[in-house]
Amino acid sequence: MRILIVEDDLLSARCLEILAKEFLGERNHSISYIQDLESAQSFIRENNLDLLFLDINLQGKTGFRLLESESKSFFQTIIVSSERDNAVKAFEFSALDFLPKPITRERFRVAMERFLSFPSSSFLPKGIVLKKEEGIDLIEPEEILFARSERNYARIFTKNGKVEKVRKTLDQLQKELEVHGFYRAHRSYLVRLEEVRKILFNGPSSYRLLLAADHNIPVSRSQGPKLLSIFKNSNTKVLGLP
């Protein structure tokens, strides 16, 4: 569970963090803290967020701007504010709850129980989210051949020939896709092993992977022996194995 606190008051942010850790206990979670809207927007676009605690008054700017810009994202929002007049507007933005300041332990518990009882991200379609002007596209892991790193972004190459740019690093994609049979064959490439058609030998401890549509993927020297071992110990038939 990934939680983001967007709050420019350090004491309020610390209070939310302590209460969240106390409430969640042994549940697997991570909590991040950001003070400004621009950094929060970048964080949301680069991470899969589950819950947002959002203060409305942020350094002279309104937190509702963040909800306007990220209206197509999949996460729940709990508005935090000392101005109770913001409660009505909060629900106009489909906020899950409105948490008035000063925050009490009991009121926080009610908000978190509401969040946990709400259909979670586990009920959402699984895949890589692509945010576009016309809406949201989801790429299922089974549709992906490989992904290539481009600094702070990555490009995804699909079976149907599409190439999509995503606002995620290859490290972030690896965490999402490893459970779907993807392997980091090279520091710049993440490959779905089921799509490997042939292993090409370029010399001692030097390999390349041939995928559908003649995509040719380099394998780092450190990963070559590991990949050979994976294929030899699996039921997958790959041309080129000794």
C-alpha positions in Angstrom: 0.0 0.0 0.0 1.5 3.3 -1.1 0.4 6.5 0.7 1.3 10.1 -0.1 0.9 13.0 2.3 0.8 16.4 0.6 1.0 18.9 3.4 3.2 22.0 3.8 2.9 22.0 7.6 5.6 19.7 9.0 3.7 19.0 12.3 0.5 18.1 10.5 2.3 15.9 8.1 4.2 14.2 10.9 0.9 13.7 12.8 -0.7 12.0 9.7 2.3 9.8 9.3 2.3 8.6 12.9 -1.4 7.9 12.9 -1.2 6.0 9.6 1.7 3.8 10.9 -0.2 3.2 14.1 -3.4 2.2 12.3 -1.8 0.1 9.7 0.5 -1.8 12.1 2.0 -4.9 10.3 0.3 -4.2 7.0 2.7 -3.7 4.2 2.9 0.0 3.4 5.1 2.9 2.4 4.5 6.6 3.3 5.9 9.5 1.4 5.7 13.2 2.3 5.7 16.1 -0.2 5.2 19.8 0.5 4.3 21.3 -2.9 1.8 20.6 -5.7 4.4 20.3 -8.5 6.4 17.7 -6.8 3.2 15.8 -5.8 2.0 15.8 -9.4 5.3 14.3 -10.5 5.2 11.7 -7.8 1.7 10.6 -8.6 2.6 10.2 -12.3 5.6 8.1 -11.6 4.2 5.8 -8.9 1.2 3.6 -8.3 -0.6 5.4 -5.5 -3.3 3.9 -3.3 -4.1 6.8 -0.9 -3.6 10.5 -0.9 -3.8 12.8 2.1 -4.2 16.2 0.6 -4.1 19.6 2.4 -6.1 22.3 0.6 -4.0 25.3 1.4 -0.5 24.7 0.1 1.9 27.7 0.1 -0.9 30.0 -1.2 -2.2 27.4 -3.8 -5.2 25.2 -3.6 -4.8 21.5 -3.3 -7.9 21.0 -5.5 -5.6 21.8 -8.5 -3.9 18.5 -7.9 -7.2 16.6 -8.1 -8.1 18.5 -11.3 -4.9 17.5 -13.0 -4.9 13.9 -11.8 -8.6 13.2 -12.2 -8.0 10.1 -14.3 -5.7 8.4 -11.8 -6.6 5.4 -9.7 -6.3 6.3 -6.0 -8.4 7.4 -3.1 -8.2 10.9 -1.6 -8.8 12.1 2.0 -8.9 15.9 2.2 -7.3 17.5 5.2 -8.2 21.0 6.1 -9.0 23.3 9.0 -11.6 25.1 6.9 -14.8 23.1 7.1 -16.2 25.0 4.2 -13.9 22.9 2.0 -15.9 19.7 2.9 -18.6 20.3 0.3 -16.1 20.9 -2.5 -14.0 17.9 -1.4 -16.9 15.6 -2.1 -17.5 17.4 -5.5 -14.1 16.0 -6.4 -15.2 12.5 -5.2 -12.9 12.6 -2.2 -13.3 9.5 0.0 -13.5 11.6 3.2 -12.9 15.0 4.7 -10.6 15.1 7.7 -10.9 18.3 9.8 -7.9 19.8 11.6 -6.9 19.4 14.3 -6.8 15.8 13.5 -8.0 13.4 16.2 -7.1 9.7 16.5 -10.7 8.6 16.4 -11.6 10.7 13.4 -8.5 9.4 11.6 -9.5 5.8 12.4 -13.0 6.4 10.8 -11.4 7.7 7.6 -8.9 4.8 7.3 -11.6 2.2 7.9 -13.6 3.8 5.2 -10.6 3.6 2.9 -9.9 -0.1 3.7 -13.5 -1.0 3.2 -13.6 0.7 -0.2 -12.8 -1.5 -3.3 -9.1 -1.4 -3.5 -6.7 -1.3 -6.4 -6.7 -5.1 -6.4 -10.1 -4.9 -8.1 -8.9 -2.6 -10.8 -7.7 -3.9 -14.1 -4.1 -5.1 -14.0 -1.6 -3.6 -16.4 0.6 -0.6 -17.1 -1.4 2.6 -17.0 -1.0 5.0 -19.9 -2.5 8.5 -19.3 -3.5 10.2 -22.6 -5.5 13.2 -23.5 -8.5 11.1 -24.5 -8.4 8.9 -21.4 -6.5 6.0 -19.9 -5.2 3.0 -21.7 -4.2 -0.2 -19.9 -1.5 -2.5 -21.4 -1.8 -6.1 -20.1 1.5 -7.7 -19.2 0.8 -10.5 -21.7 0.7 -7.9 -24.5 4.2 -6.7 -23.8 7.3 -8.1 -25.6 9.9 -5.9 -23.8 10.6 -2.5 -22.3 13.6 -0.3 -23.0 15.0 2.3 -20.7 15.2 6.0 -21.7 16.6 7.7 -18.6 13.6 8.7 -16.4 11.1 7.1 -18.8 10.7 3.8 -20.6 9.3 2.6 -23.9 7.1 -0.4 -24.0 7.0 -2.6 -27.2 3.9 -4.7 -27.6 3.0 -7.8 -29.7 0.7 -5.7 -32.0 3.6 -3.5 -33.0 2.8 -0.5 -30.8 5.5 1.5 -29.0 4.3 3.4 -25.9 6.3 5.9 -23.8 5.5 5.6 -20.0 6.4 8.0 -17.2 8.3 5.3 -15.3 11.8 4.2 -15.0 12.8 0.6 -16.0 13.4 -0.1 -12.3 9.8 0.8 -11.5 8.5 -1.3 -14.4 10.6 -4.2 -13.2 9.0 -4.2 -9.8 5.5 -4.3 -11.5 6.3 -6.9 -14.1 8.6 -9.4 -12.5 5.7 -11.4 -11.2 4.4 -11.7 -14.8 7.6 -13.4 -16.1 9.7 -10.5 -17.0 13.5 -10.5 -16.6 16.1 -7.7 -16.6 18.3 -9.1 -19.3 20.3 -5.9 -19.5 20.4 -2.6 -17.6 18.4 -1.0 -20.4 16.1 -3.9 -21.2 13.3 -5.8 -19.5 12.1 -8.9 -21.4 9.1 -11.2 -21.1 10.8 -14.6 -21.1 7.9 -16.4 -22.8 8.4 -14.2 -25.8 12.1 -15.4 -26.4 12.3 -17.3 -29.6 16.0 -17.9 -29.9 19.2 -17.3 -28.0 22.0 -16.0 -30.2 25.6 -16.7 -29.3 28.0 -13.8 -30.1 31.1 -15.4 -28.5 32.2 -16.5 -25.1 29.6 -15.4 -22.5 28.1 -13.1 -25.1 24.4 -13.5 -25.9 21.4 -11.8 -27.5 17.7 -12.6 -27.4 15.6 -12.9 -30.5 11.9 -12.0 -29.9 8.9 -11.9 -32.2 9.1 -9.3 -35.1 12.9 -9.9 -35.1 13.5 -7.7 -32.0 17.1 -8.3 -31.0 17.8 -7.7 -27.3 21.3 -7.6 -25.8 22.1 -9.6 -22.7 24.6 -8.2 -20.2 27.6 -10.5 -19.5 26.5 -10.9 -15.9 23.0 -12.0 -16.9 24.0 -14.5 -19.6 24.7 -17.5 -17.5 21.6 -16.8 -15.3 19.4 -16.7 -18.4 20.8 -19.9 -19.8 20.2 -21.6 -16.4 16.6 -20.4 -16.3 15.8 -21.7 -19.8 17.6 -25.1 -19.3 15.7 -25.7 -16.1 12.3 -24.8 -17.5 10.0 -26.5 -20.0 10.3 -23.6 -22.4 11.7 -24.7 -25.8 14.2 -22.1 -27.1 16.2 -22.4 -30.2 19.9 -21.9 -29.9 20.5 -23.6 -26.5 23.5 -26.0 -26.5 
